[in-house]
Amino acid sequence: MARLADELAVPAPSPVHQLQAELVQLTVSPEAEADQLYPGWFRLAFPLASSLLLWAAILWGASHLA
């Protein structure tokens, strides 16, 4: 039967809680992660340029099949 814990109750160690505590130590702070991002112009230009290149290849291939 379930019972309410009082102020003196000590939490039981759990493998899940231990794993969570170990994983928290491996997380990277947001400030350190922000430094590793590509510059804004690259994050905008690369998808646009690759999309244009792929569409050009698709249209070129379609015009040669017709």
Predicted model as a PDB file, atoms N, CA, C, CB and O in Angstrom, pLDDT in the B-factor column:
MODEL        1                                                                  
ATOM      1  N   MET A   1       0.840  -1.169   0.000  1.00 70.00           N  
ATOM      2  CA  MET A   1       0.000   0.000   0.000  1.00 70.00           C  
ATOM      3  C   MET A   1       0.895   1.246   0.000  1.00 70.00           C  
ATOM      4  CB  MET A   1      -0.961  -0.009   1.219  1.00 70.00           C  
ATOM      5  O   MET A   1       1.921   1.289   0.679  1.00 70.00           O  
ATOM      6  N   ALA A   2       0.489   2.243  -0.764  1.00 71.00           N  
ATOM      7  CA  ALA A   2       1.273   3.472  -0.871  1.00 71.00           C  
ATOM      8  C   ALA A   2       1.125   4.311   0.386  1.00 71.00           C  
ATOM      9  CB  ALA A   2       0.847   4.281  -2.100  1.00 71.00           C  
ATOM     10  O   ALA A   2       0.080   4.299   1.036  1.00 71.00           O  
ATOM     11  N   ARG A   3       2.182   5.038   0.721  1.00 74.00           N  
ATOM     12  CA  ARG A   3       2.136   5.924   1.872  1.00 74.00           C  
ATOM     13  C   ARG A   3       2.854   7.217   1.525  1.00 74.00           C  
ATOM     14  CB  ARG A   3       2.767   5.257   3.118  1.00 74.00           C  
ATOM     15  O   ARG A   3       3.696   7.249   0.629  1.00 74.00           O  
ATOM     16  N   LEU A   4       2.521   8.263   2.229  1.00 74.00           N  
ATOM     17  CA  LEU A   4       3.157   9.557   2.013  1.00 74.00           C  
ATOM     18  C   LEU A   4       4.516   9.573   2.694  1.00 74.00           C  
ATOM     19  CB  LEU A   4       2.268  10.706   2.540  1.00 74.00           C  
ATOM     20  O   LEU A   4       4.692   9.015   3.777  1.00 74.00           O  
ATOM     21  N   ALA A   5       5.463  10.213   2.051  1.00 73.00           N  
ATOM     22  CA  ALA A   5       6.802  10.336   2.634  1.00 73.00           C  
ATOM     23  C   ALA A   5       6.814  11.495   3.624  1.00 73.00           C  
ATOM     24  CB  ALA A   5       7.879  10.547   1.526  1.00 73.00           C  
ATOM     25  O   ALA A   5       6.170  12.520   3.399  1.00 73.00           O  
ATOM     26  N   ASP A   6       7.543  11.327   4.709  1.00 77.00           N  
ATOM     27  CA  ASP A   6       7.676  12.424   5.662  1.00 77.00           C  
ATOM     28  C   ASP A   6       8.992  13.154   5.425  1.00 77.00           C  
ATOM     29  CB  ASP A   6       7.596  11.902   7.116  1.00 77.00           C  
ATOM     30  O   ASP A   6       9.737  12.804   4.510  1.00 77.00           O  
ATOM     31  N   GLU A   7       9.285  14.156   6.232  1.00 75.00           N  
ATOM     32  CA  GLU A   7      10.496  14.970   6.034  1.00 75.00           C  
ATOM     33  C   GLU A   7      11.772  14.183   6.255  1.00 75.00           C  
ATOM     34  CB  GLU A   7      10.479  16.161   6.963  1.00 75.00           C  
ATOM     35  O   GLU A   7      12.817  14.544   5.714  1.00 75.00           O  
ATOM     36  N   LEU A   8      11.713  13.123   7.032  1.00 78.00           N  
ATOM     37  CA  LEU A   8      12.904  12.356   7.367  1.00 78.00           C  
ATOM     38  C   LEU A   8      13.185  11.226   6.375  1.00 78.00           C  
ATOM     39  CB  LEU A   8      12.765  11.788   8.752  1.00 78.00           C  
ATOM     40  O   LEU A   8      14.214  10.557   6.475  1.00 78.00           O  
ATOM     41  N   ALA A   9      12.288  11.010   5.427  1.00 73.00           N  
ATOM     42  CA  ALA A   9      12.460   9.916   4.471  1.00 73.00           C  
ATOM     43  C   ALA A   9      13.639  10.206   3.543  1.00 73.00           C  
ATOM     44  CB  ALA A   9      11.167   9.701   3.648  1.00 73.00           C  
ATOM     45  O   ALA A   9      13.782  11.315   3.027  1.00 73.00           O  
ATOM     46  N   VAL A  10      14.465   9.205   3.343  1.00 75.00           N  
ATOM     47  CA  VAL A  10      15.617   9.318   2.456  1.00 75.00           C  
ATOM     48  C   VAL A  10      15.233   8.696   1.118  1.00 75.00           C  
ATOM     49  CB  VAL A  10      16.888   8.621   3.067  1.00 75.00           C  
ATOM     50  O   VAL A  10      14.744   7.566   1.086  1.00 75.00           O  
ATOM     51  N   PRO A  11      15.446   9.413   0.010  1.00 72.00           N  
ATOM     52  CA  PRO A  11      15.080   8.830  -1.280  1.00 72.00           C  
ATOM     53  C   PRO A  11      15.915   7.575  -1.574  1.00 72.00           C  
ATOM     54  CB  PRO A  11      15.263   9.867  -2.407  1.00 72.00           C  
ATOM     55  O   PRO A  11      17.110   7.524  -1.285  1.00 72.00           O  
ATOM     56  N   ALA A  12      15.268   6.591  -2.141  1.00 74.00           N  
ATOM     57  CA  ALA A  12      15.956   5.349  -2.485  1.00 74.00           C  
ATOM     58  C   ALA A  12      16.757   5.559  -3.757  1.00 74.00           C  
ATOM     59  CB  ALA A  12      14.951   4.181  -2.656  1.00 74.00           C  
ATOM     60  O   ALA A  12      16.261   6.173  -4.701  1.00 74.00           O  
ATOM     61  N   PRO A  13      17.996   5.058  -3.802  1.00 77.00           N  
ATOM     62  CA  PRO A  13      18.785   5.202  -5.029  1.00 77.00           C  
ATOM     63  C   PRO A  13      18.159   4.386  -6.154  1.00 77.00           C  
ATOM     64  CB  PRO A  13      20.250   4.761  -4.796  1.00 77.00           C  
ATOM     65  O   PRO A  13      17.696   3.265  -5.941  1.00 77.00           O  
ATOM     66  N   SER A  14      18.153   4.955  -7.334  1.00 86.00           N  
ATOM     67  CA  SER A  14      17.536   4.306  -8.485  1.00 86.00           C  
ATOM     68  C   SER A  14      18.518   4.335  -9.640  1.00 86.00           C  
ATOM     69  CB  SER A  14      16.198   4.996  -8.876  1.00 86.00           C  
ATOM     70  O   SER A  14      19.203   5.340  -9.829  1.00 86.00           O  
ATOM     71  N   PRO A  15      18.611   3.259 -10.422  1.00 89.00           N  
ATOM     72  CA  PRO A  15      19.492   3.282 -11.601  1.00 89.00           C  
ATOM     73  C   PRO A  15      19.094   4.369 -12.590  1.00 89.00           C  
ATOM     74  CB  PRO A  15      19.473   1.925 -12.301  1.00 89.00           C  
ATOM     75  O   PRO A  15      19.953   4.948 -13.256  1.00 89.00           O  
ATOM     76  N   VAL A  16      17.809   4.647 -12.688  1.00 87.00           N  
ATOM     77  CA  VAL A  16      17.353   5.687 -13.610  1.00 87.00           C  
ATOM     78  C   VAL A  16      17.843   7.054 -13.157  1.00 87.00           C  
ATOM     79  CB  VAL A  16      15.822   5.681 -13.718  1.00 87.00           C  
ATOM     80  O   VAL A  16      18.307   7.850 -13.973  1.00 87.00           O  
ATOM     81  N   HIS A  17      17.741   7.333 -11.854  1.00 83.00           N  
ATOM     82  CA  HIS A  17      18.208   8.617 -11.340  1.00 83.00           C  
ATOM     83  C   HIS A  17      19.730   8.739 -11.450  1.00 83.00           C  
ATOM     84  CB  HIS A  17      17.769   8.794  -9.882  1.00 83.00           C  
ATOM     85  O   HIS A  17      20.253   9.823 -11.710  1.00 83.00           O  
ATOM     86  N   GLN A  18      20.422   7.645 -11.256  1.00 87.00           N  
ATOM     87  CA  GLN A  18      21.877   7.675 -11.393  1.00 87.00           C  
ATOM     88  C   GLN A  18      22.275   7.963 -12.835  1.00 87.00           C  
ATOM     89  CB  GLN A  18      22.489   6.345 -10.928  1.00 87.00           C  
ATOM     90  O   GLN A  18      23.186   8.752 -13.085  1.00 87.00           O  
ATOM     91  N   LEU A  19      21.590   7.322 -13.787  1.00 88.00           N  
ATOM     92  CA  LEU A  19      21.873   7.568 -15.199  1.00 88.00           C  
ATOM     93  C   LEU A  19      21.554   9.013 -15.569  1.00 88.00           C  
ATOM     94  CB  LEU A  19      21.072   6.604 -16.086  1.00 88.00           C  
ATOM     95  O   LEU A  19      22.306   9.647 -16.309  1.00 88.00           O  
ATOM     96  N   GLN A  20      20.453   9.526 -15.060  1.00 85.00           N  
ATOM     97  CA  GLN A  20      20.089  10.905 -15.342  1.00 85.00           C  
ATOM     98  C   GLN A  20      21.138  11.865 -14.783  1.00 85.00           C  
ATOM     99  CB  GLN A  20      18.707  11.224 -14.758  1.00 85.00           C  
ATOM    100  O   GLN A  20      21.473  12.851 -15.439  1.00 85.00           O  
ATOM    101  N   ALA A  21      21.652  11.603 -13.609  1.00 83.00           N  
ATOM    102  CA  ALA A  21      22.676  12.464 -13.025  1.00 83.00           C  
ATOM    103  C   ALA A  21      23.956  12.425 -13.849  1.00 83.00           C  
ATOM    104  CB  ALA A  21      22.967  12.046 -11.582  1.00 83.00           C  
ATOM    105  O   ALA A  21      24.627  13.446 -14.000  1.00 83.00           O  
ATOM    106  N   GLU A  22      24.300  11.255 -14.385  1.00 87.00           N  
ATOM    107  CA  GLU A  22      25.496  11.150 -15.220  1.00 87.00           C  
ATOM    108  C   GLU A  22      25.294  11.866 -16.550  1.00 87.00           C  
ATOM    109  CB  GLU A  22      25.856   9.677 -15.463  1.00 87.00           C  
ATOM    110  O   GLU A  22      26.226  12.484 -17.064  1.00 87.00           O  
ATOM    111  N   LEU A  23      24.098  11.793 -17.111  1.00 86.00           N  
ATOM    112  CA  LEU A  23      23.834  12.455 -18.386  1.00 86.00           C  
ATOM    113  C   LEU A  23      23.798  13.969 -18.250  1.00 86.00           C  
ATOM    114  CB  LEU A  23      22.526  11.964 -18.964  1.00 86.00           C  
ATOM    115  O   LEU A  23      24.173  14.682 -19.179  1.00 86.00           O  
ATOM    116  N   VAL A  24      23.352  14.463 -17.108  1.00 84.00           N  
ATOM    117  CA  VAL A  24      23.322  15.907 -16.884  1.00 84.00           C  
ATOM    118  C   VAL A  24      24.733  16.470 -16.911  1.00 84.00           C  
ATOM    119  CB  VAL A  24      22.637  16.238 -15.545  1.00 84.00           C  
ATOM    120  O   VAL A  24      24.939  17.598 -17.359  1.00 84.00           O  
ATOM    121  N   GLN A  25      25.700  15.708 -16.442  1.00 83.00           N  
ATOM    122  CA  GLN A  25      27.085  16.171 -16.441  1.00 83.00           C  
ATOM    123  C   GLN A  25      27.648  16.268 -17.851  1.00 83.00           C  
ATOM    124  CB  GLN A  25      27.947  15.242 -15.604  1.00 83.00           C  
ATOM    125  O   GLN A  25      28.602  17.012 -18.080  1.00 83.00           O  
ATOM    126  N   LEU A  26      27.075  15.529 -18.805  1.00 82.00           N  
ATOM    127  CA  LEU A  26      27.578  15.534 -20.172  1.00 82.00           C  
ATOM    128  C   LEU A  26      26.955  16.613 -21.041  1.00 82.00           C  
ATOM    129  CB  LEU A  26      27.343  14.201 -20.798  1.00 82.00           C  
ATOM    130  O   LEU A  26      27.404  16.825 -22.168  1.00 82.00           O  
ATOM    131  N   THR A  27      25.939  17.296 -20.549  1.00 80.00           N  
ATOM    132  CA  THR A  27      25.282  18.316 -21.357  1.00 80.00           C  
ATOM    133  C   THR A  27      26.200  19.518 -21.542  1.00 80.00           C  
ATOM    134  CB  THR A  27      23.957  18.748 -20.712  1.00 80.00           C  
ATOM    135  O   THR A  27      27.005  19.848 -20.672  1.00 80.00           O  
ATOM    136  N   VAL A  28      26.057  20.160 -22.693  1.00 64.00           N  
ATOM    137  CA  VAL A  28      26.863  21.334 -23.016  1.00 64.00           C  
ATOM    138  C   VAL A  28      26.038  22.576 -22.720  1.00 64.00           C  
ATOM    139  CB  VAL A  28      27.330  21.314 -24.507  1.00 64.00           C  
ATOM    140  O   VAL A  28      24.842  22.615 -23.008  1.00 64.00           O  
ATOM    141  N   SER A  29      26.658  23.564 -22.158  1.00 67.00           N  
ATOM    142  CA  SER A  29      25.943  24.801 -21.858  1.00 67.00           C  
ATOM    143  C   SER A  29      25.543  25.500 -23.160  1.00 67.00           C  
ATOM    144  CB  SER A  29      26.814  25.738 -20.980  1.00 67.00           C  
ATOM    145  O   SER A  29      26.245  25.369 -24.163  1.00 67.00           O  
ATOM    146  N   PRO A  30      24.434  26.237 -23.165  1.00 63.00           N  
ATOM    147  CA  PRO A  30      23.984  26.915 -24.390  1.00 63.00           C  
ATOM    148  C   PRO A  30      25.001  27.918 -24.926  1.00 63.00           C  
ATOM    149  CB  PRO A  30      22.673  27.623 -24.131  1.00 63.00           C  
ATOM    150  O   PRO A  30      25.077  28.132 -26.136  1.00 63.00           O  
ATOM    151  N   GLU A  31      25.780  28.534 -24.045  1.00 64.00           N  
ATOM    152  CA  GLU A  31      26.772  29.502 -24.510  1.00 64.00           C  
ATOM    153  C   GLU A  31      27.862  28.810 -25.321  1.00 64.00           C  
ATOM    154  CB  GLU A  31      27.391  30.254 -23.321  1.00 64.00           C  
ATOM    155  O   GLU A  31      28.299  29.339 -26.343  1.00 64.00           O  
ATOM    156  N   ALA A  32      28.303  27.641 -24.883  1.00 59.00           N  
ATOM    157  CA  ALA A  32      29.345  26.914 -25.606  1.00 59.00           C  
ATOM    158  C   ALA A  32      28.802  26.361 -26.916  1.00 59.00           C  
ATOM    159  CB  ALA A  32      29.909  25.774 -24.742  1.00 59.00           C  
ATOM    160  O   ALA A  32      29.532  26.286 -27.905  1.00 59.00           O  
ATOM    161  N   GLU A  33      27.530  25.975 -26.938  1.00 59.00           N  
ATOM    162  CA  GLU A  33      26.945  25.426 -28.151  1.00 59.00           C  
ATOM    163  C   GLU A  33      26.756  26.509 -29.204  1.00 59.00           C  
ATOM    164  CB  GLU A  33      25.612  24.754 -27.841  1.00 59.00           C  
ATOM    165  O   GLU A  33      26.900  26.238 -30.396  1.00 59.00           O  
ATOM    166  N   ALA A  34      26.439  27.722 -28.789  1.00 58.00           N  
ATOM    167  CA  ALA A  34      26.212  28.813 -29.729  1.00 58.00           C  
ATOM    168  C   ALA A  34      27.483  29.171 -30.474  1.00 58.00           C  
ATOM    169  CB  ALA A  34      25.673  30.034 -29.003  1.00 58.00           C  
ATOM    170  O   ALA A  34      27.404  29.636 -31.611  1.00 58.00           O  
ATOM    171  N   ASP A  35      28.650  28.973 -29.884  1.00 61.00           N  
ATOM    172  CA  ASP A  35      29.902  29.297 -30.543  1.00 61.00           C  
ATOM    173  C   ASP A  35      30.215  28.338 -31.684  1.00 61.00           C  
ATOM    174  CB  ASP A  35      31.027  29.288 -29.541  1.00 61.00           C  
ATOM    175  O   ASP A  35      30.987  28.690 -32.577  1.00 61.00           O  
ATOM    176  N   GLN A  36      29.645  27.142 -31.684  1.00 69.00           N  
ATOM    177  CA  GLN A  36      29.962  26.141 -32.681  1.00 69.00           C  
ATOM    178  C   GLN A  36      29.074  26.229 -33.919  1.00 69.00           C  
ATOM    179  CB  GLN A  36      29.848  24.780 -32.075  1.00 69.00           C  
ATOM    180  O   GLN A  36      29.284  25.473 -34.867  1.00 69.00           O  
ATOM    181  N   LEU A  37      28.093  27.125 -33.942  1.00 80.00           N  
ATOM    182  CA  LEU A  37      27.184  27.232 -35.072  1.00 80.00           C  
ATOM    183  C   LEU A  37      27.861  27.932 -36.248  1.00 80.00           C  
ATOM    184  CB  LEU A  37      25.914  27.984 -34.666  1.00 80.00           C  
ATOM    185  O   LEU A  37      28.794  28.717 -36.079  1.00 80.00           O  
ATOM    186  N   TYR A  38      27.365  27.623 -37.439  1.00 87.00           N  
ATOM    187  CA  TYR A  38      27.864  28.293 -38.634  1.00 87.00           C  
ATOM    188  C   TYR A  38      27.349  29.724 -38.651  1.00 87.00           C  
ATOM    189  CB  TYR A  38      27.436  27.537 -39.921  1.00 87.00           C  
ATOM    190  O   TYR A  38      26.339  30.024 -38.015  1.00 87.00           O  
ATOM    191  N   PRO A  39      28.035  30.616 -39.376  1.00 90.00           N  
ATOM    192  CA  PRO A  39      27.564  32.002 -39.447  1.00 90.00           C  
ATOM    193  C   PRO A  39      26.198  32.082 -40.126  1.00 90.00           C  
ATOM    194  CB  PRO A  39      28.580  32.877 -40.202  1.00 90.00           C  
ATOM    195  O   PRO A  39      25.824  31.199 -40.899  1.00 90.00           O  
ATOM    196  N   GLY A  40      25.465  33.144 -39.830  1.00 89.00           N  
ATOM    197  CA  GLY A  40      24.110  33.305 -40.352  1.00 89.00           C  
ATOM    198  C   GLY A  40      24.046  33.333 -41.862  1.00 89.00           C  
ATOM    199  O   GLY A  40      23.133  32.755 -42.451  1.00 89.00           O  
ATOM    200  N   TRP A  41      25.002  33.996 -42.506  1.00 92.00           N  
ATOM    201  CA  TRP A  41      24.961  34.072 -43.961  1.00 92.00           C  
ATOM    202  C   TRP A  41      25.113  32.688 -44.580  1.00 92.00           C  
ATOM    203  CB  TRP A  41      26.058  35.007 -44.478  1.00 92.00           C  
ATOM    204  O   TRP A  41      24.511  32.405 -45.616  1.00 92.00           O  
ATOM    205  N   PHE A  42      25.911  31.822 -43.956  1.00 93.00           N  
ATOM    206  CA  PHE A  42      26.108  30.480 -44.490  1.00 93.00           C  
ATOM    207  C   PHE A  42      24.857  29.635 -44.274  1.00 93.00           C  
ATOM    208  CB  PHE A  42      27.328  29.811 -43.835  1.00 93.00           C  
ATOM    209  O   PHE A  42      24.459  28.870 -45.152  1.00 93.00           O  
ATOM    210  N   ARG A  43      24.239  29.775 -43.103  1.00 91.00           N  
ATOM    211  CA  ARG A  43      23.032  28.994 -42.811  1.00 91.00           C  
ATOM    212  C   ARG A  43      21.890  29.390 -43.714  1.00 91.00           C  
ATOM    213  CB  ARG A  43      22.620  29.167 -41.359  1.00 91.00           C  
ATOM    214  O   ARG A  43      20.977  28.591 -43.921  1.00 91.00           O  
ATOM    215  N   LEU A  44      21.903  30.589 -44.260  1.00 94.00           N  
ATOM    216  CA  LEU A  44      20.874  31.022 -45.198  1.00 94.00           C  
ATOM    217  C   LEU A  44      21.267  30.706 -46.635  1.00 94.00           C  
ATOM    218  CB  LEU A  44      20.613  32.514 -45.044  1.00 94.00           C  
ATOM    219  O   LEU A  44      20.434  30.238 -47.411  1.00 94.00           O  
ATOM    220  N   ALA A  45      22.528  30.955 -47.003  1.00 96.00           N  
ATOM    221  CA  ALA A  45      22.960  30.812 -48.385  1.00 96.00           C  
ATOM    222  C   ALA A  45      23.107  29.353 -48.817  1.00 96.00           C  
ATOM    223  CB  ALA A  45      24.264  31.529 -48.583  1.00 96.00           C  
ATOM    224  O   ALA A  45      22.781  29.022 -49.957  1.00 96.00           O  
ATOM    225  N   PHE A  46      23.582  28.484 -47.947  1.00 96.00           N  
ATOM    226  CA  PHE A  46      23.820  27.097 -48.346  1.00 96.00           C  
ATOM    227  C   PHE A  46      22.541  26.366 -48.750  1.00 96.00           C  
ATOM    228  CB  PHE A  46      24.491  26.351 -47.219  1.00 96.00           C  
ATOM    229  O   PHE A  46      22.528  25.736 -49.807  1.00 96.00           O  
ATOM    230  N   PRO A  47      21.468  26.419 -47.963  1.00 96.00           N  
ATOM    231  CA  PRO A  47      20.243  25.740 -48.406  1.00 96.00           C  
ATOM    232  C   PRO A  47      19.666  26.342 -49.688  1.00 96.00           C  
ATOM    233  CB  PRO A  47      19.197  25.796 -47.307  1.00 96.00           C  
ATOM    234  O   PRO A  47      19.169  25.617 -50.550  1.00 96.00           O  
ATOM    235  N   LEU A  48      19.735  27.660 -49.810  1.00 97.00           N  
ATOM    236  CA  LEU A  48      19.215  28.285 -51.023  1.00 97.00           C  
ATOM    237  C   LEU A  48      20.025  27.890 -52.249  1.00 97.00           C  
ATOM    238  CB  LEU A  48      19.208  29.798 -50.875  1.00 97.00           C  
ATOM    239  O   LEU A  48      19.461  27.554 -53.290  1.00 97.00           O  
ATOM    240  N   ALA A  49      21.350  27.929 -52.126  1.00 97.00           N  
ATOM    241  CA  ALA A  49      22.199  27.579 -53.263  1.00 97.00           C  
ATOM    242  C   ALA A  49      22.060  26.110 -53.628  1.00 97.00           C  
ATOM    243  CB  ALA A  49      23.656  27.901 -52.956  1.00 97.00           C  
ATOM    244  O   ALA A  49      21.998  25.774 -54.811  1.00 97.00           O  
ATOM    245  N   SER A  50      22.011  25.241 -52.649  1.00 97.00           N  
ATOM    246  CA  SER A  50      21.881  23.812 -52.959  1.00 97.00           C  
ATOM    247  C   SER A  50      20.512  23.517 -53.541  1.00 97.00           C  
ATOM    248  CB  SER A  50      22.116  22.956 -51.704  1.00 97.00           C  
ATOM    249  O   SER A  50      20.394  22.655 -54.413  1.00 97.00           O  
ATOM    250  N   SER A  51      19.475  24.204 -53.086  1.00 98.00           N  
ATOM    251  CA  SER A  51      18.148  24.016 -53.650  1.00 98.00           C  
ATOM    252  C   SER A  51      18.108  24.469 -55.103  1.00 98.00           C  
ATOM    253  CB  SER A  51      17.106  24.775 -52.829  1.00 98.00           C  
ATOM    254  O   SER A  51      17.552  23.779 -55.958  1.00 98.00           O  
ATOM    255  N   LEU A  52      18.696  25.625 -55.383  1.00 97.00           N  
ATOM    256  CA  LEU A  52      18.748  26.106 -56.771  1.00 97.00           C  
ATOM    257  C   LEU A  52      19.523  25.146 -57.660  1.00 97.00           C  
ATOM    258  CB  LEU A  52      19.386  27.499 -56.832  1.00 97.00           C  
ATOM    259  O   LEU A  52      19.121  24.894 -58.796  1.00 97.00           O  
ATOM    260  N   LEU A  53      20.612  24.616 -57.164  1.00 97.00           N  
ATOM    261  CA  LEU A  53      21.414  23.666 -57.928  1.00 97.00           C  
ATOM    262  C   LEU A  53      20.623  22.391 -58.217  1.00 97.00           C  
ATOM    263  CB  LEU A  53      22.705  23.329 -57.172  1.00 97.00           C  
ATOM    264  O   LEU A  53      20.653  21.881 -59.337  1.00 97.00           O  
ATOM    265  N   LEU A  54      19.926  21.883 -57.224  1.00 97.00           N  
ATOM    266  CA  LEU A  54      19.135  20.670 -57.426  1.00 97.00           C  
ATOM    267  C   LEU A  54      17.976  20.909 -58.388  1.00 97.00           C  
ATOM    268  CB  LEU A  54      18.605  20.159 -56.091  1.00 97.00           C  
ATOM    269  O   LEU A  54      17.693  20.058 -59.232  1.00 97.00           O  
ATOM    270  N   TRP A  55      17.296  22.059 -58.275  1.00 97.00           N  
ATOM    271  CA  TRP A  55      16.219  22.354 -59.211  1.00 97.00           C  
ATOM    272  C   TRP A  55      16.752  22.513 -60.637  1.00 97.00           C  
ATOM    273  CB  TRP A  55      15.478  23.621 -58.781  1.00 97.00           C  
ATOM    274  O   TRP A  55      16.100  22.097 -61.595  1.00 97.00           O  
ATOM    275  N   ALA A  56      17.923  23.108 -60.774  1.00 96.00           N  
ATOM    276  CA  ALA A  56      18.518  23.238 -62.107  1.00 96.00           C  
ATOM    277  C   ALA A  56      18.827  21.866 -62.681  1.00 96.00           C  
ATOM    278  CB  ALA A  56      19.798  24.096 -62.055  1.00 96.00           C  
ATOM    279  O   ALA A  56      18.602  21.636 -63.869  1.00 96.00           O  
ATOM    280  N   ALA A  57      19.331  20.957 -61.878  1.00 96.00           N  
ATOM    281  CA  ALA A  57      19.613  19.599 -62.357  1.00 96.00           C  
ATOM    282  C   ALA A  57      18.329  18.871 -62.721  1.00 96.00           C  
ATOM    283  CB  ALA A  57      20.382  18.802 -61.296  1.00 96.00           C  
ATOM    284  O   ALA A  57      18.292  18.141 -63.712  1.00 96.00           O  
ATOM    285  N   ILE A  58      17.278  19.060 -61.935  1.00 95.00           N  
ATOM    286  CA  ILE A  58      15.997  18.410 -62.238  1.00 95.00           C  
ATOM    287  C   ILE A  58      15.428  18.940 -63.545  1.00 95.00           C  
ATOM    288  CB  ILE A  58      14.988  18.630 -61.093  1.00 95.00           C  
ATOM    289  O   ILE A  58      15.007  18.166 -64.405  1.00 95.00           O  
ATOM    290  N   LEU A  59      15.418  20.253 -63.693  1.00 95.00           N  
ATOM    291  CA  LEU A  59      14.877  20.838 -64.921  1.00 95.00           C  
ATOM    292  C   LEU A  59      15.721  20.489 -66.140  1.00 95.00           C  
ATOM    293  CB  LEU A  59      14.781  22.347 -64.782  1.00 95.00           C  
ATOM    294  O   LEU A  59      15.174  20.262 -67.219  1.00 95.00           O  
ATOM    295  N   TRP A  60      17.036  20.440 -65.989  1.00 95.00           N  
ATOM    296  CA  TRP A  60      17.909  20.064 -67.095  1.00 95.00           C  
ATOM    297  C   TRP A  60      17.655  18.608 -67.494  1.00 95.00           C  
ATOM    298  CB  TRP A  60      19.393  20.270 -66.712  1.00 95.00           C  
ATOM    299  O   TRP A  60      17.580  18.291 -68.682  1.00 95.00           O  
ATOM    300  N   GLY A  61      17.525  17.740 -66.518  1.00 93.00           N  
ATOM    301  CA  GLY A  61      17.249  16.335 -66.805  1.00 93.00           C  
ATOM    302  C   GLY A  61      15.879  16.145 -67.436  1.00 93.00           C  
ATOM    303  O   GLY A  61      15.724  15.316 -68.333  1.00 93.00           O  
ATOM    304  N   ALA A  62      14.884  16.899 -66.982  1.00 92.00           N  
ATOM    305  CA  ALA A  62      13.545  16.779 -67.540  1.00 92.00           C  
ATOM    306  C   ALA A  62      13.499  17.293 -68.980  1.00 92.00           C  
ATOM    307  CB  ALA A  62      12.542  17.541 -66.675  1.00 92.00           C  
ATOM    308  O   ALA A  62      12.773  16.745 -69.809  1.00 92.00           O  
ATOM    309  N   SER A  63      14.264  18.334 -69.279  1.00 92.00           N  
ATOM    310  CA  SER A  63      14.264  18.855 -70.640  1.00 92.00           C  
ATOM    311  C   SER A  63      14.968  17.895 -71.613  1.00 92.00           C  
ATOM    312  CB  SER A  63      14.938  20.228 -70.673  1.00 92.00           C  
ATOM    313  O   SER A  63      14.640  17.882 -72.799  1.00 92.00           O  
ATOM    314  N   HIS A  64      15.900  17.118 -71.146  1.00 89.00           N  
ATOM    315  CA  HIS A  64      16.584  16.160 -72.009  1.00 89.00           C  
ATOM    316  C   HIS A  64      15.793  14.865 -72.196  1.00 89.00           C  
ATOM    317  CB  HIS A  64      17.949  15.844 -71.440  1.00 89.00           C  
ATOM    318  O   HIS A  64      16.019  14.137 -73.162  1.00 89.00           O  
ATOM    319  N   LEU A  65      14.873  14.575 -71.285  1.00 84.00           N  
ATOM    320  CA  LEU A  65      14.038  13.381 -71.419  1.00 84.00           C  
ATOM    321  C   LEU A  65      12.856  13.619 -72.357  1.00 84.00           C  
ATOM    322  CB  LEU A  65      13.531  12.939 -70.050  1.00 84.00           C  
ATOM    323  O   LEU A  65      12.347  12.680 -72.970  1.00 84.00           O  
ATOM    324  N   ALA A  66      12.424  14.869 -72.467  1.00 71.00           N  
ATOM    325  CA  ALA A  66      11.238  15.189 -73.271  1.00 71.00           C  
ATOM    326  C   ALA A  66      11.545  15.202 -74.744  1.00 71.00           C  
ATOM    327  CB  ALA A  66      10.667  16.525 -72.864  1.00 71.00           C  
ATOM    328  O   ALA A  66      10.655  15.454 -75.557  1.00 71.00           O  
TER     329      ALA A  66                                                      
ENDMDL                                                                          
END                                                                             
